[in-house]
């Protein structure tokens, strides 16, 4: 997964699901109305989250390594390295957690 200690359980499960190519586990870590926002394109709900996983993450052979993480309240912000057939490089990811599930995962545009 990563060398970063203390990631919230849902965030660690998200990273593990990507790195283990487990789409069902990936979708299961989100709330029923969970959201992936990838540079402003939104994928809400299990079917759309699954679609993003298939096109941009797991289906693209993605590997994710968390480089750093900070958590304040329900929000965890990470810096991560991403390798796939779609994108390679570092990005920021912002998770909003609801209990033991992810309410949203946002990859904001890099400036």
GROMACS elastic network, one bead per residue, 0.5 to 0.9 nm:
[ bonds ]
;  ai    aj funct       b0    kb
    1     4     6  0.86073   500
    1    12     6  0.73132   500
    1    15     6  0.61251   500
    1    16     6  0.57451   500
    1    19     6  0.70289   500
    1    64     6  0.73272   500
    1    65     6  0.61553   500
    1    66     6  0.73386   500
    2     5     6  0.80457   500
    2    12     6  0.86559   500
    2    15     6  0.83714   500
    2    64     6  0.81552   500
    2    65     6  0.52175   500
    2    66     6  0.51604   500
    2    67     6  0.71506   500
    3    65     6  0.81443   500
    3    66     6  0.71958   500
    3    67     6  0.73860   500
    3    68     6  0.86807   500
    4     7     6  0.69343   500
    4    66     6  0.65512   500
    4    67     6  0.67265   500
    4    68     6  0.62754   500
    4    69     6  0.71038   500
    5    69     6  0.86795   500
    6     9     6  0.84311   500
    6    12     6  0.89491   500
    6    69     6  0.86016   500
    7    10     6  0.81835   500
    7    11     6  0.62491   500
    7    12     6  0.59081   500
    7    69     6  0.71972   500
    7    70     6  0.84099   500
    7    71     6  0.82072   500
    7    76     6  0.82169   500
    8    11     6  0.54103   500
    8    12     6  0.63256   500
    8    13     6  0.87042   500
    8    71     6  0.82433   500
    8    76     6  0.78637   500
    8    97     6  0.85327   500
    8   100     6  0.86026   500
    9    12     6  0.51505   500
    9    13     6  0.61016   500
    9    14     6  0.86106   500
    9   100     6  0.70113   500
    9   101     6  0.84945   500
   10    14     6  0.60964   500
   10    15     6  0.87352   500
   10    29     6  0.61707   500
   10    30     6  0.83041   500
   10    97     6  0.74759   500
   10    99     6  0.88486   500
   10   100     6  0.59029   500
   10   101     6  0.55687   500
   10   102     6  0.62429   500
   11    15     6  0.63646   500
   11    16     6  0.85919   500
   11    29     6  0.84329   500
   11    76     6  0.81887   500
   11    95     6  0.74421   500
   11    97     6  0.84377   500
   11   101     6  0.85641   500
   11   102     6  0.75434   500
   12    15     6  0.52312   500
   12    16     6  0.61032   500
   12    17     6  0.85650   500
   13    17     6  0.59806   500
   13    18     6  0.86271   500
   13    25     6  0.78339   500
   13    26     6  0.75717   500
   13    29     6  0.68943   500
   14    17     6  0.52095   500
   14    18     6  0.64333   500
   14    19     6  0.87678   500
   14    25     6  0.78648   500
   14    26     6  0.57620   500
   14    27     6  0.87184   500
   14    29     6  0.65180   500
   14    30     6  0.87779   500
   14   102     6  0.86452   500
   15    18     6  0.52649   500
   15    19     6  0.61932   500
   15    20     6  0.84863   500
   15    26     6  0.84276   500
   15    63     6  0.85251   500
   15    64     6  0.64228   500
   15    65     6  0.77194   500
   15    66     6  0.81310   500
   16    19     6  0.51024   500
   16    20     6  0.58282   500
   16    21     6  0.83033   500
   16    22     6  0.82688   500
   16    25     6  0.87441   500
   16    26     6  0.83720   500
   16    64     6  0.85797   500
   17    20     6  0.51364   500
   17    21     6  0.59008   500
   17    23     6  0.67259   500
   17    24     6  0.81812   500
   17    25     6  0.56661   500
   17    26     6  0.50830   500
   17    27     6  0.88656   500
   17    29     6  0.88816   500
   17    58     6  0.84045   500
   18    21     6  0.50853   500
   18    22     6  0.63591   500
   18    23     6  0.74414   500
   18    25     6  0.87339   500
   18    26     6  0.68149   500
   18    53     6  0.82054   500
   18    57     6  0.68579   500
   18    58     6  0.56897   500
   18    61     6  0.85931   500
   18    62     6  0.66292   500
   18    63     6  0.65933   500
   18    64     6  0.70097   500
   19    22     6  0.78311   500
   19    58     6  0.78506   500
   19    61     6  0.85919   500
   19    62     6  0.69001   500
   19    63     6  0.52039   500
   19    64     6  0.63742   500
   19    65     6  0.87325   500
   20    23     6  0.87546   500
   20    58     6  0.85099   500
   20    63     6  0.86559   500
   21    25     6  0.89266   500
   21    26     6  0.86047   500
   21    57     6  0.86784   500
   21    58     6  0.52989   500
   21    59     6  0.79140   500
   21    61     6  0.75667   500
   21    62     6  0.80282   500
   21    63     6  0.88283   500
   22    25     6  0.54464   500
   22    26     6  0.62392   500
   22    27     6  0.88876   500
   22    58     6  0.73903   500
   23    27     6  0.62215   500
   23    28     6  0.85033   500
   23    50     6  0.69166   500
   23    53     6  0.67109   500
   23    54     6  0.76852   500
   23    58     6  0.67653   500
   23    59     6  0.86613   500
   24    27     6  0.53018   500
   24    28     6  0.60852   500
   24    29     6  0.88411   500
   24    50     6  0.80990   500
   25    29     6  0.63992   500
   26    29     6  0.55999   500
   26    30     6  0.75134   500
   26    49     6  0.85604   500
   26    50     6  0.79009   500
   26    53     6  0.77260   500
   27    30     6  0.57813   500
   27    31     6  0.86719   500
   27    34     6  0.88746   500
   27    45     6  0.89747   500
   27    46     6  0.60963   500
   27    47     6  0.84701   500
   27    49     6  0.64245   500
   27    50     6  0.60452   500
   27    53     6  0.82361   500
   28    31     6  0.76633   500
   28    32     6  0.87246   500
   28    46     6  0.81440   500
   28   101     6  0.82060   500
   29    34     6  0.89101   500
   29   100     6  0.78974   500
   29   101     6  0.52725   500
   29   102     6  0.60669   500
   30    33     6  0.76577   500
   30    34     6  0.50912   500
   30    35     6  0.77159   500
   30    45     6  0.83622   500
   30    46     6  0.77250   500
   30    49     6  0.84604   500
   30    97     6  0.89168   500
   30    98     6  0.89759   500
   30   100     6  0.88892   500
   30   101     6  0.52022   500
   30   103     6  0.60237   500
   30   104     6  0.75716   500
   31    35     6  0.83345   500
   31    45     6  0.79273   500
   31    46     6  0.83217   500
   31    98     6  0.76158   500
   31   100     6  0.89457   500
   31   101     6  0.56490   500
   31   102     6  0.58843   500
   31   103     6  0.54761   500
   31   104     6  0.83824   500
   32    44     6  0.87716   500
   32    45     6  0.58583   500
   32    46     6  0.64667   500
   32   103     6  0.83941   500
   33    44     6  0.60697   500
   33    46     6  0.72805   500
   33   103     6  0.72038   500
   33   104     6  0.88170   500
   34    43     6  0.82675   500
   34    44     6  0.56362   500
   34    45     6  0.52871   500
   34    46     6  0.71382   500
   34    49     6  0.75998   500
   34   101     6  0.86937   500
   34   102     6  0.66075   500
   34   104     6  0.55369   500
   34   105     6  0.82684   500
   35    42     6  0.67365   500
   35    43     6  0.55483   500
   35    45     6  0.64079   500
   35    46     6  0.86470   500
   35    48     6  0.84292   500
   35    49     6  0.68614   500
   35   102     6  0.82916   500
   35   103     6  0.63344   500
   35   105     6  0.62597   500
   35   106     6  0.80134   500
   36    41     6  0.80775   500
   36    42     6  0.57701   500
   36    43     6  0.50647   500
   36    44     6  0.64563   500
   36    45     6  0.88530   500
   36    48     6  0.84769   500
   36    49     6  0.63584   500
   36    52     6  0.77249   500
   36   103     6  0.88416   500
   36   104     6  0.58234   500
   36   106     6  0.58750   500
   36   107     6  0.81015   500
   37    40     6  0.56296   500
   37    41     6  0.54526   500
   37    43     6  0.63063   500
   37    44     6  0.83894   500
   37   104     6  0.75497   500
   37   105     6  0.61992   500
   37   107     6  0.61348   500
   37   108     6  0.77620   500
   38    41     6  0.52112   500
   38    42     6  0.64772   500
   38    43     6  0.82053   500
   38    52     6  0.89131   500
   38   105     6  0.81991   500
   38   106     6  0.59465   500
   38   108     6  0.67464   500
   38   109     6  0.80711   500
   39    42     6  0.83497   500
   39   106     6  0.75880   500
   39   107     6  0.56404   500
   39   108     6  0.50326   500
   39   110     6  0.84838   500
   40   106     6  0.83467   500
   40   107     6  0.80700   500
   40   108     6  0.71350   500
   40   109     6  0.76955   500
   42    48     6  0.85355   500
   42    49     6  0.89833   500
   42   106     6  0.88818   500
   43    46     6  0.86403   500
   43    47     6  0.84156   500
   43    49     6  0.54490   500
   43    50     6  0.86870   500
   43    51     6  0.79227   500
   43    52     6  0.68631   500
   44    47     6  0.78022   500
   44    48     6  0.55728   500
   44    49     6  0.61539   500
   44   104     6  0.87978   500
   45    48     6  0.56147   500
   45    49     6  0.60112   500
   45    50     6  0.85022   500
   46    49     6  0.50923   500
   46    50     6  0.59515   500
   46    51     6  0.84947   500
   47    50     6  0.51033   500
   47    51     6  0.62007   500
   47    52     6  0.88511   500
   48    52     6  0.62979   500
   48    53     6  0.85939   500
   49    52     6  0.51696   500
   49    53     6  0.62579   500
   49    54     6  0.86443   500
   50    53     6  0.50099   500
   50    54     6  0.61476   500
   50    55     6  0.86963   500
   51    54     6  0.50499   500
   51    55     6  0.61769   500
   51    56     6  0.83282   500
   52    55     6  0.52103   500
   52    56     6  0.54967   500
   52    57     6  0.67839   500
   52    58     6  0.86287   500
   52    59     6  0.87155   500
   53    56     6  0.56676   500
   53    58     6  0.52599   500
   53    59     6  0.63578   500
   53    60     6  0.82683   500
   54    57     6  0.61140   500
   54    58     6  0.55915   500
   54    60     6  0.69704   500
   55    58     6  0.74193   500
   55    59     6  0.54361   500
   55    60     6  0.61496   500
   55    86     6  0.84646   500
   56    59     6  0.65289   500
   56    60     6  0.56027   500
   56    61     6  0.85553   500
   56    62     6  0.77988   500
   56    84     6  0.80673   500
   56    85     6  0.83396   500
   56    86     6  0.63119   500
   56    87     6  0.82261   500
   57    60     6  0.52008   500
   57    61     6  0.64754   500
   57    62     6  0.50235   500
   57    63     6  0.81114   500
   57    84     6  0.72004   500
   57    85     6  0.88561   500
   57    86     6  0.81173   500
   58    61     6  0.52152   500
   58    62     6  0.54237   500
   58    63     6  0.82268   500
   58    84     6  0.85864   500
   59    62     6  0.74661   500
   59    85     6  0.89941   500
   60    84     6  0.55728   500
   60    85     6  0.52395   500
   60    86     6  0.63215   500
   60    87     6  0.89536   500
   61    83     6  0.78492   500
   61    84     6  0.52404   500
   61    85     6  0.64690   500
   61    86     6  0.87220   500
   62    82     6  0.67433   500
   62    83     6  0.54008   500
   62    85     6  0.72991   500
   62    86     6  0.83603   500
   62    87     6  0.85993   500
   63    81     6  0.81349   500
   63    82     6  0.57974   500
   63    83     6  0.51894   500
   63    84     6  0.65100   500
   64    80     6  0.66988   500
   64    81     6  0.57746   500
   64    83     6  0.66466   500
   64    84     6  0.89068   500
   65    79     6  0.87487   500
   65    80     6  0.54920   500
   65    81     6  0.51525   500
   65    82     6  0.66553   500
   65    83     6  0.88791   500
   66    69     6  0.73836   500
   66    78     6  0.66743   500
   66    79     6  0.61259   500
   66    81     6  0.64650   500
   66    82     6  0.88638   500
   67    78     6  0.72461   500
   67    79     6  0.54411   500
   67    80     6  0.50903   500
   67    81     6  0.69144   500
   68    77     6  0.83234   500
   68    78     6  0.55144   500
   68    79     6  0.52518   500
   68    80     6  0.70795   500
   69    76     6  0.67880   500
   69    77     6  0.56404   500
   69    79     6  0.65096   500
   69    80     6  0.88180   500
   70    75     6  0.83432   500
   70    76     6  0.55998   500
   70    77     6  0.54284   500
   70    78     6  0.65342   500
   71    74     6  0.72761   500
   71    75     6  0.56877   500
   71    77     6  0.64031   500
   71    78     6  0.87110   500
   72    75     6  0.54205   500
   72    76     6  0.64042   500
   72    77     6  0.85500   500
   73    76     6  0.79432   500
   73    97     6  0.88542   500
   74    95     6  0.80681   500
   74    96     6  0.55757   500
   74    97     6  0.51311   500
   74    98     6  0.70434   500
   74    99     6  0.86298   500
   75    94     6  0.69448   500
   75    95     6  0.56033   500
   75    97     6  0.63351   500
   76    93     6  0.82270   500
   76    94     6  0.58642   500
   76    95     6  0.51335   500
   76    96     6  0.65590   500
   76    97     6  0.78564   500
   77    92     6  0.70917   500
   77    93     6  0.57131   500
   77    95     6  0.62744   500
   77    96     6  0.88316   500
   78    91     6  0.83581   500
   78    92     6  0.57081   500
   78    93     6  0.51806   500
   78    94     6  0.64284   500
   78    95     6  0.82138   500
   79    90     6  0.69958   500
   79    91     6  0.58131   500
   79    93     6  0.63185   500
   79    94     6  0.89440   500
   80    89     6  0.83288   500
   80    90     6  0.55014   500
   80    91     6  0.55451   500
   80    92     6  0.63006   500
   80    93     6  0.73385   500
   81    88     6  0.76333   500
   81    89     6  0.56304   500
   81    91     6  0.65394   500
   81    92     6  0.89498   500
   82    87     6  0.70576   500
   82    88     6  0.54201   500
   82    89     6  0.54521   500
   82    90     6  0.61072   500
   82    91     6  0.75026   500
   83    86     6  0.81217   500
   83    87     6  0.63082   500
   83    89     6  0.66650   500
   83    90     6  0.89126   500
   84    87     6  0.54538   500
   84    88     6  0.59933   500
   85    88     6  0.77081   500
   91   107     6  0.71459   500
   91   108     6  0.82304   500
   91   109     6  0.85859   500
   91   110     6  0.72731   500
   92   106     6  0.83201   500
   92   107     6  0.59752   500
   92   108     6  0.68532   500
   92   109     6  0.86470   500
   92   110     6  0.79493   500
   93   105     6  0.66879   500
   93   106     6  0.56121   500
   93   108     6  0.71748   500
   94   104     6  0.78256   500
   94   105     6  0.55577   500
   94   106     6  0.50505   500
   94   107     6  0.65594   500
   94   108     6  0.80939   500
   95   102     6  0.67620   500
   95   103     6  0.74871   500
   95   104     6  0.56065   500
   95   106     6  0.65386   500
   96   101     6  0.88304   500
   96   102     6  0.59950   500
   96   103     6  0.54369   500
   96   104     6  0.51890   500
   96   105     6  0.66555   500
   96   106     6  0.87230   500
   97   100     6  0.70158   500
   97   101     6  0.58288   500
   97   103     6  0.54088   500
   97   104     6  0.71922   500
   97   105     6  0.89998   500
   98   101     6  0.53440   500
   98   102     6  0.58635   500
   98   103     6  0.57359   500
   98   104     6  0.89841   500
   99   102     6  0.79836   500
  102   105     6  0.72055   500
  107   110     6  0.86098   500
